[in-house]
Structure formats: C-alpha cells, structure tokens
C-alpha cells in the first residue's frame, strides 16, 4: 500500500497567547492545559483542541512524543479535574485510588456464558487494575486523530471539522493492562481458544485476518469503552430521565438515552481479544523506554521492532492468559518508570487501540460493557464518518453540484449518516516536517538540503520505504492532490533514510523472542521518522525559485 502527501498545506496563522481558562462539561472554569504558543496552535478552547507545530513535534519530541507535545482533541468539553471519583494526587505523590471502573455484561450474554450477576457487574478500582495482573505492559503505538492533515483535503473540497495541519499525531509508549488479559480474567470467553499459541501469535491484526480466524459470534459481540465525558449530540438535561442522572443511575443503564449520553466507542470482541492487536487499558506513559534492555535479540531493521514489552521477571505469570506472552518482549529486571497520564489526556484511565482512529481511544474510562450491539453513542452513530461524493477524478469537485447543499437538510444528513459505518482503522500516511510551508531554504556548497518527516504504516505493518520528490512550483494554483496526481509516476523520486531510532535505540529495542516465538512476526504500531538529502537544481546566483515537495510511503 502506498500513501502520498504533499508539503503545501495552507499556512498557519501565528496564534496569540493561549487563554488561561476553559469551561468544563459542568460549566465551571478551570485552567487550560499549559501550552507554549511557539510550539502549539490553539484550535478551540471549548471544547479544548490544539495541535503541536510539526517542527516542534519532531525536533523537540523525537521518536517518543512527550506528553507536553501531545495534541489535544476533544469533541466535547473536558470533564473537570475534580469530578466525582477522580484519583487525586497528594503532595507526596501518593494516589488516592478511588477511581472505579464498572464491568457490565449484557444479561443475555451473561446467561449464555454462565456468569453470575456479580461476575457480570463487577466494579474494579484503579489500584486493582494496576496491581492485579503482574507486571504492566508497555505498548508503543501511534495515536492519530482521523482528521490529521484535514487542511490538505480542504484544498480540493472544503471539509467539515477542525482544519488540522499535520500535528494531530503522537508516538507514545503507553503503560497499562492488556485488554485481552482483563477480559479473560473477568470470565469473558476467548474467541481464539481453538488456536494454539504459536498460530495465534501469527494472526495479523487486519480486518480480513480477524474475519478468517475468529468465530462469527465474536464479530457480533462488542466491547464498549464508556467515558466520564458527556457527549453533546444527545440531550443530557430537559426530561424526567436525565434531570436525575448521576453516576449511580448511569451505571445501571436504565434508559438508552442515559446510556448513550456519554462519549464512548466499541470494537468487536474478535478485535479486543487478538494478541497482535495489543489493546491496553492505560494509566500512564513509560518515561524510560530507552533504558529497558531486552535479554536476547535477533537482527532487526530500524523500522521493524516489536512495539510491545513486558518489564520485570519473565517468570511472572500474567493473569490467566498464557497465549498473550507470545506477543511480549522479555526484559531484564528493570523497573518501568511510569509518568501518569495528565488529566487532559485521559487520567486516570484511557483505552489504547493501536491502528484505530484516535476517537476510539476513549479517555476517562468509567465503564466497560460487553454487548451484542455496537456502541450507539453520538461519536459512533452521528459523527466521525466519511461522506464522500461521487467525483469524476480524485482531485475534482463533486460531480453533482447539489451534493454539498443537500447536507444542509438535517433530515437528509441524518438519513445518510445512519447507514454509514463509523471510522475505525486508519490507513498508511506520511508528512513533511522540515522544511515548512513558505520556508526559505539556503542550499550549501554541496547543492543539497535536508528534508525530514514521519510516516505511519497500517494494521501493524511497518513502513518499508519513504520517497520524496522535488518539483518546480510553477503553478501555485495547483492543490496538493493535483500535484500528487501529476507526479505520481515520475522517475525522479529519491528514497529517504528511515531514522526511526538511532543506533543506541535500535540496540535497546531490538526484537527479543524466545525459542517458541521464533516464527512470530513483530507487529509494529510505531511511526517511522525519515530523512533525505535532496539536490536542488542550479539557479542564478542570489536568485530565488519556488519548489514543492511530495512524499509517499509504502508498507
């Protein structure tokens, strides 16, 4: 699969100082997350949305994105930092583990699986989740908003939503509990129980592979992640049901409106249970990922390291799931240093769903439900969907001039949206971080200049190659897609060097596999950083010319 990007998005305006206050979902004012306006572009305050400038993201962040450079994406106002049940840090750094997570299994499924009402409605404290399954997992994965680089799409046809540039993406070593292990210990049946560990370890985390290996019932059963953040498309107030709503009544699910008035998402049980999908319930970020040394290693390229590690003794039993070990790197005795998630990024608990759109990585998780139906909250039912018109070419406006105006009708829009599937998995993509749009580049004696950026694979497959093309920007009226179309078959592409990690990082994060895992593929959820030196054609002395850069990546 090949993905192509063109470095000519609309120029970003320099923002003023970020406002110090944001409104929470309860209508209260709280300090906004601190942002350096030199590093961030503020998109909106309520709900709070901001993205790092891509140069800051890669040059100040590097392979691992620090929380201070993690984008802020919220469809709705933030929950307050002190909303009921939140874990509060004391001055001494200790945590009051008062945060509760409710497991709720639909009655029909509970009876089918022989679970007691107590088992199907258990409440877990954050402390239990953090300590009840042995050593935590660390999964390095790229978190990307589905709207990343939306401003480029708008060059052809104005798109709805925030006009993001290319900074709504991050690469983070998340710390947490394997979702597979959690569900197994809760008594949820394993869709892959018919497979041995070796075969299961090699099941690719793709829709086609999952469809082949998981039974039908697992595709028709869903794991729901329900947030403490309200969703605004369904009314939360104004009727008898909702006026009395609180955490206790919400957990009982006494009305569909109440159940669906919270930000939520769902994935099939077949996806949640697949070891290679590496889903987590995360409470923090590993701040010393570079220092975790594998006990053994095999040769690995810079773009094909396993993105999952297990700290502590390899003899530690991890819950009830022996098969899950096949996707885990065995590490020397080394304490994982965990930086707790910041409140704005989901503290105290969020979902990590590698390969899926960021909207599905629910923050502030309060409930995990198991149901036949997929989630019906507004973010799944009424938003985050692709409305694509019929076009004569991929770079043209809609063939039907009435297509865009037709969506001014709320009834027509609702009808179309109701039959569209929600956006779930993301495709491969790439972007340029340096030079930036409009930058003046001085060419040295060698006649070359440096181009840098990132690329992301798809479904656990690493990016294998990145190519860059420099072309004269003689017609500034051409959009990025039109430039891509014009030069897609050019023979002048230059292959970039994959700079995912420097030599020391490659040594530290090399693939570590036990003998029984020798044939298992190391699935990769991390991005790839790249760099290339391009030769600039000769121009007159002290002259300036305008050029366009195009990048494409292949898995």
C-alpha positions in Angstrom: 0.0 0.0 0.0 1.3 3.5 -0.9 0.3 6.8 0.7 1.4 10.1 -0.7 1.5 13.6 1.0 2.4 16.9 -0.5 4.1 19.6 1.6 2.0 22.6 0.6 -0.8 22.9 3.2 -2.4 26.2 4.0 0.0 28.4 6.1 -0.9 28.5 9.8 -1.5 31.8 11.5 0.7 32.6 14.4 -1.5 32.3 17.5 -1.8 34.7 20.3 -1.3 33.6 23.9 -3.4 30.5 24.8 -6.3 31.6 27.0 -5.8 30.6 30.7 -9.3 29.2 31.3 -11.6 26.5 29.7 -15.2 25.6 30.5 -15.7 22.1 31.8 -18.7 19.9 31.0 -20.3 21.2 34.3 -20.0 24.8 33.2 -17.1 25.6 35.5 -13.9 27.4 34.6 -10.6 25.6 35.1 -7.1 26.4 34.0 -6.4 25.2 30.4 -3.5 22.7 29.9 -0.4 24.8 29.7 0.8 25.2 26.0 3.7 27.1 24.6 2.3 29.2 21.7 5.6 28.8 19.9 5.1 25.0 19.9 1.3 24.8 19.6 -1.6 26.1 17.5 -4.8 26.5 19.5 -7.8 25.5 17.5 -10.6 26.0 20.1 -11.0 26.5 23.8 -14.4 24.9 24.5 -14.1 22.1 23.6 -10.3 22.3 24.0 -8.4 21.5 20.8 -4.8 22.2 20.0 -2.0 20.7 17.9 1.8 21.0 18.1 3.5 22.5 15.2 5.1 19.7 13.3 8.6 21.1 13.6 8.2 21.2 17.4 6.6 17.7 17.5 9.6 16.0 15.8 12.5 18.2 16.7 11.7 18.7 20.4 9.9 15.4 20.8 11.7 12.8 18.6 10.7 9.2 18.3 8.8 9.2 21.6 6.4 12.0 22.0 6.4 13.6 25.4 3.0 14.5 27.0 3.8 18.2 26.8 3.8 17.8 22.9 0.8 15.5 22.7 -2.1 17.0 20.8 -5.4 17.9 22.5 -8.5 16.6 20.7 -11.9 16.9 22.3 -15.3 16.7 20.7 -17.0 17.9 23.9 -16.0 20.0 27.0 -13.5 18.4 29.3 -14.6 16.7 32.5 -13.5 18.8 35.4 -10.2 17.8 37.1 -12.1 17.2 40.3 -15.2 15.5 39.0 -16.6 12.8 41.4 -14.5 9.8 41.9 -11.3 11.1 40.3 -8.0 10.0 41.6 -6.2 12.9 43.3 -2.5 13.1 43.8 -1.3 14.1 47.2 1.6 16.5 47.8 3.8 13.4 48.5 3.0 11.9 45.1 0.8 9.1 46.6 -2.5 8.4 44.8 -6.0 8.0 46.3 -7.2 5.1 44.2 -10.8 6.0 44.5 -11.5 5.8 40.7 -13.9 3.0 39.9 -14.4 1.2 36.6 -17.7 -0.8 36.1 -17.7 -4.0 34.1 -21.2 -4.7 32.7 -22.1 -7.8 30.7 -25.5 -7.8 28.9 -27.9 -10.2 30.6 -28.4 -12.4 27.5 -24.7 -12.9 27.1 -24.2 -13.3 30.9 -26.6 -16.2 30.9 -25.3 -17.7 27.7 -21.8 -17.7 29.2 -22.8 -19.0 32.6 -21.7 -15.9 34.5 -23.3 -14.8 37.8 -24.8 -11.4 38.2 -21.9 -10.5 40.5 -19.3 -11.5 37.9 -21.1 -9.7 35.1 -21.4 -6.4 37.1 -18.1 -6.2 39.0 -16.6 -2.9 39.9 -12.8 -2.5 39.8 -10.7 0.1 41.4 -7.8 1.7 39.6 -5.5 0.1 42.2 -6.8 -3.4 41.3 -6.3 -2.8 37.6 -2.7 -1.6 38.2 -1.6 -4.4 40.5 -3.8 -7.4 39.9 -2.2 -8.7 36.7 1.5 -8.8 37.5 3.9 -6.5 35.7 2.3 -3.9 33.4 2.6 -3.9 29.6 4.2 -1.2 27.6 2.9 -0.8 24.1 4.4 1.8 21.8 1.8 3.0 19.4 1.0 5.9 17.2 -2.1 7.8 18.3 -3.5 9.8 15.4 -6.7 11.8 15.0 -8.7 10.8 12.0 -8.7 14.5 11.0 -4.9 14.8 10.8 -4.0 16.8 7.7 -7.6 17.7 7.0 -6.5 21.1 5.8 -4.9 19.4 2.8 -8.1 17.7 1.9 -9.9 21.1 2.0 -7.7 22.3 -0.9 -10.0 20.3 -3.2 -13.3 20.5 -1.4 -14.0 22.2 2.0 -14.2 19.6 4.7 -16.2 19.7 7.9 -14.5 19.9 11.2 -11.3 21.5 12.6 -8.9 22.3 9.8 -6.0 20.4 11.4 -2.5 20.5 9.9 -0.1 17.5 10.3 0.5 17.6 14.1 -2.5 15.7 15.4 -0.4 12.6 15.9 1.9 11.2 18.5 4.1 8.1 19.2 3.9 7.0 22.8 5.0 4.0 25.0 1.7 3.5 26.9 1.7 1.6 30.2 -1.2 -0.5 31.2 -3.1 -3.7 31.4 -3.7 -5.9 28.4 -7.4 -5.7 27.5 -7.3 -9.4 26.5 -6.0 -10.4 29.9 -8.6 -8.3 31.7 -11.5 -9.8 29.7 -10.2 -13.3 30.2 -9.9 -12.9 33.9 -13.4 -11.4 34.0 -14.8 -14.7 32.6 -15.4 -13.5 29.0 -14.9 -16.5 26.6 -11.8 -16.4 24.3 -12.8 -16.3 20.6 -9.4 -17.8 19.8 -9.5 -20.7 22.3 -9.5 -23.1 19.3 -6.0 -21.9 18.3 -2.6 -22.9 19.8 -0.3 -20.1 21.0 2.1 -20.3 18.0 -0.6 -20.0 15.4 -2.4 -17.3 17.4 0.8 -15.2 17.6 0.9 -15.0 13.8 -2.7 -13.9 13.2 -2.3 -10.5 11.6 -4.2 -7.6 13.1 -6.2 -6.9 10.0 -9.9 -7.0 9.4 -9.5 -9.7 6.8 -7.4 -11.9 9.0 -9.6 -11.4 12.0 -12.6 -12.3 9.9 -10.9 -15.6 8.9 -9.8 -16.7 12.4 -12.5 -15.5 14.8 -15.9 -17.2 15.0 -19.0 -15.2 13.9 -20.3 -14.7 17.4 -17.1 -12.7 18.3 -17.7 -10.3 15.4 -21.3 -9.8 16.6 -20.3 -9.1 20.2 -18.7 -5.8 21.2 -16.6 -4.3 23.9 -17.7 -0.8 24.8 -15.5 1.9 26.4 -17.6 4.5 28.2 -16.1 7.8 29.3 -16.9 10.1 32.1 -17.1 12.8 29.4 -20.5 13.8 28.3 -21.4 13.7 24.6 -23.4 16.8 23.4 -25.4 15.4 20.5 -27.9 13.6 22.8 -29.6 15.8 25.4 -28.3 15.3 28.9 -30.9 17.5 30.5 -34.5 18.6 30.0 -36.6 15.4 30.7 -37.5 13.3 33.7 -34.9 10.6 32.8 -32.0 12.9 32.6 -32.8 15.5 35.3 -32.0 13.0 38.0 -29.0 11.4 36.2 -25.9 10.7 38.3 -23.0 8.2 38.3 -25.0 5.6 40.2 -28.1 5.7 37.9 -25.9 5.8 34.8 -24.1 2.6 35.7 -27.4 0.8 35.9 -28.2 1.8 32.3 -32.0 2.4 33.0 -32.5 4.3 29.7 -31.0 4.2 26.3 -30.6 7.9 26.3 -28.8 7.9 29.6 -26.5 5.1 28.4 -25.7 6.9 25.2 -25.2 10.4 26.5 -21.5 9.7 27.3 -18.6 9.7 24.9 -17.9 6.1 24.1 -16.7 3.7 21.4 -16.7 0.0 20.8 -14.7 -2.7 19.0 -15.6 -6.3 18.3 -14.7 -9.0 20.8 -12.6 -10.5 18.0 -10.5 -7.4 17.8 -10.2 -6.9 21.5 -9.0 -10.4 22.2 -6.5 -10.7 19.4 -3.0 -10.7 20.9 -1.3 -8.9 17.9 -3.8 -6.0 18.2 -2.2 -5.2 21.6 -5.1 -3.3 23.1 -4.5 -1.7 26.5 -6.3 -0.1 29.4 -3.6 2.5 30.1 -2.9 4.7 33.1 0.5 6.1 32.2 3.4 6.5 29.8 6.8 4.8 30.2 9.4 7.5 30.7 12.4 5.2 30.5 11.5 3.1 27.4 15.0 3.6 26.0 16.5 2.1 29.1 14.6 -1.2 29.0 17.1 -3.7 27.6 16.0 -7.0 26.0 17.6 -10.1 27.4 18.1 -11.5 24.0 17.8 -10.2 20.5 17.8 -11.0 16.8 18.7 -8.7 14.0 16.1 -6.1 13.2 15.9 -3.1 10.9 15.1 0.3 12.3 11.5 0.0 11.2 10.6 -3.4 12.3 11.0 -3.5 16.1 8.3 -5.1 18.2 6.1 -2.4 19.9 5.2 -4.4 23.0 7.4 -5.1 26.0 7.0 -6.6 29.4 9.1 -5.3 32.3 10.1 -7.4 35.3 10.8 -11.1 35.5 9.8 -13.2 32.5 8.7 -15.9 35.0 5.9 -13.7 36.3 2.5 -15.2 35.4 0.3 -12.6 33.7 -3.3 -13.3 34.7 -4.8 -16.4 33.1 -3.6 -15.9 29.6 -0.5 -17.8 28.7 -1.0 -17.1 25.0 -0.6 -13.4 25.4 3.0 -13.9 26.3 3.8 -14.7 22.7 3.4 -11.0 21.8 5.6 -9.7 24.6 9.3 -8.9 24.8 11.1 -10.4 27.7 13.1 -7.8 29.6 15.9 -7.8 32.1 15.0 -6.9 35.7 14.2 -3.2 35.2 11.6 -1.1 36.9 9.3 0.7 34.5 9.2 4.4 35.3 5.6 5.5 34.8 4.6 9.0 34.1 0.9 9.2 35.0 -1.4 10.4 32.2 -2.2 14.0 32.5 -5.9 14.8 33.1 -6.3 16.4 29.7 -5.1 13.1 28.1 -7.4 10.8 29.9 -6.1 10.5 33.5 -6.8 8.2 35.3 -7.6 5.6 32.6 -7.9 5.5 28.8 -8.1 3.0 26.0 -5.2 2.3 23.7 -6.4 0.7 20.4 -3.4 0.6 18.1 -4.2 1.2 14.4 -7.6 2.7 15.2 -8.7 6.4 14.9 -7.9 8.4 18.0 -11.7 9.0 18.6 -11.9 5.3 19.6 -9.2 5.6 22.2 -11.7 6.7 24.9 -10.3 8.8 27.7 -11.5 8.9 31.4 -13.0 5.3 31.2 -15.7 4.7 33.7 -17.4 1.6 32.2 -16.5 -1.4 30.1 -19.6 -3.0 28.6 -20.0 -6.3 26.7 -23.0 -6.2 24.4 -24.3 -7.7 21.2 -24.8 -4.4 19.5 -22.0 -1.9 18.7 -22.0 1.4 20.6 -24.7 3.8 19.8 -23.3 7.0 21.4 -23.1 10.1 19.2 -19.4 9.8 18.4 -20.1 6.3 17.0 -23.5 6.9 15.4 -23.6 10.5 14.3 -20.0 11.6 13.9 -16.6 10.5 12.7 -17.8 9.2 9.4 -16.6 9.7 5.8 -19.1 11.5 3.5 -17.5 11.1 0.1 -19.2 12.5 -3.0 -19.2 11.0 -6.5 -16.3 12.6 -8.4 -15.1 12.5 -11.9 -11.5 12.3 -10.6 -9.9 12.0 -7.2 -8.9 15.7 -7.4 -12.1 17.2 -8.6 -15.2 18.7 -7.0 -18.4 16.6 -6.7 -19.9 15.5 -10.0 -23.3 16.5 -8.6 -23.3 20.3 -7.8 -26.2 19.7 -5.4 -24.3 17.2 -3.3 -22.9 19.7 -0.8 -26.0 21.8 -0.5 -28.2 18.7 0.1 -26.5 18.2 3.5 -27.9 21.5 4.8 -31.1 19.4 5.3 -30.9 17.9 8.8 -33.2 15.1 7.8 -31.2 14.2 4.7 -27.9 14.3 6.6 -29.3 12.1 9.4 -30.5 9.5 6.9 -27.2 9.3 5.1 -25.2 9.2 8.4 -27.4 6.5 9.8 -26.3 3.9 7.2 -22.6 4.8 7.1 -20.1 2.8 9.1 -18.1 4.6 11.8 -14.4 5.3 11.0 -12.3 2.7 12.8 -9.0 1.7 11.3 -6.6 4.2 9.8 -4.5 3.8 6.6 -0.9 4.4 6.0 0.3 8.0 5.6 3.3 10.4 5.6 4.1 14.0 6.2 6.9 16.5 5.9 8.1 18.4 9.0 11.1 20.3 7.5 11.2 22.5 5.5 7.9 24.0 6.5 5.5 25.7 4.1 6.9 29.0 2.9 10.4 28.5 4.4 13.4 29.9 2.6 16.0 27.2 2.2 19.6 28.1 1.7 21.5 25.5 -0.4 25.0 24.8 0.8 28.2 24.1 -1.3 27.1 20.6 -1.9 23.9 21.8 -3.6 21.7 19.8 -1.3 19.2 20.5 1.5 17.6 18.2 4.1 14.0 17.1 4.2 12.5 15.3 7.2 9.2 13.9 8.3 7.2 11.0 9.6 5.4 8.0 8.1 2.9 5.6 9.6 2.1 2.0 8.5 -1.2 0.2 8.7 -2.6 -2.7 10.7 0.7 -3.5 12.5 2.9 -3.4 9.4 5.9 -1.1 9.5 6.7 1.4 6.8 9.3 -0.1 4.5 10.2 2.8 2.3 9.7 6.6 2.0 10.3 8.5 -1.2 10.4 12.3 -1.7 10.2 14.3 -4.9 11.2 18.0 -5.5 9.3 19.7 -8.3 9.1 23.3 -9.6 6.1 25.0 -8.1 5.4 26.9 -11.3 1.6 26.8 -10.8 0.8 27.8 -7.3 -2.9 27.3 -8.0 -2.5 23.5 -8.1 -3.7 21.8 -4.9 -1.7 19.2 -3.1 -3.8 16.3 -4.5 -3.4 17.8 -8.0 0.4 17.9 -7.6 0.3 14.3 -6.4 -1.7 13.2 -9.4 0.6 15.0 -11.8 3.9 13.5 -10.5 2.8 10.1 -9.1 4.5 8.2 -12.0 7.7 10.3 -12.0 11.0 8.5 -12.1 12.8 11.2 -10.1 11.7 10.1 -6.6 14.5 9.9 -4.0 14.5 7.2 -1.4 14.7 8.5 2.2 16.7 7.0 5.1 14.4 5.6 7.8 15.5 7.3 11.0 13.1 5.6 13.3 15.7 5.2 16.0 19.4 6.0 16.3 21.9 3.2 16.8 21.5 3.0 20.5 17.7 2.9 20.4 17.9 0.1 17.8 20.1 -1.9 20.2 17.9 -1.3 23.2 14.6 -2.0 21.4 15.7 -4.9 19.2 13.2 -7.7 18.8 13.5 -10.2 21.7 11.9 -13.6 21.1 12.1 -16.9 23.0 12.7 -20.1 21.1 9.0 -20.9 20.8 8.3 -17.5 19.3 11.0 -17.6 16.6 8.4 -17.6 13.8 6.2 -14.9 15.2 6.1 -11.6 13.3 6.9 -8.5 15.3 3.9 -6.3 14.7 4.7 -2.6 14.7 2.4 0.2 15.8 5.0 2.9 15.9 5.6 5.6 13.4 8.8 5.9 11.3 10.9 9.0 11.2 12.8 9.7 8.0 15.3 12.0 6.4 16.7 12.6 2.9 19.2 14.9 1.3 17.8 16.4 -2.0 19.8 18.0 -4.7 18.5 21.4 -5.7 18.8 22.2 -9.4 21.1 25.1 -10.2 19.6 28.6 -10.3 21.1 32.0 -10.9 23.3 33.5 -8.2 21.3 35.1 -5.4 18.1 34.1 -7.2 15.0 32.5 -5.6 12.7 29.9 -7.0 9.6 28.3 -5.6 9.5 24.5 -5.2 7.0 21.9 -4.0 7.9 18.7 -2.0 5.9 15.5 -2.3 6.4 12.5 -0.1 5.0 8.9 -0.3 5.4 5.9 1.8 5.0 2.1 1.2 4.4 -0.7 3.7 
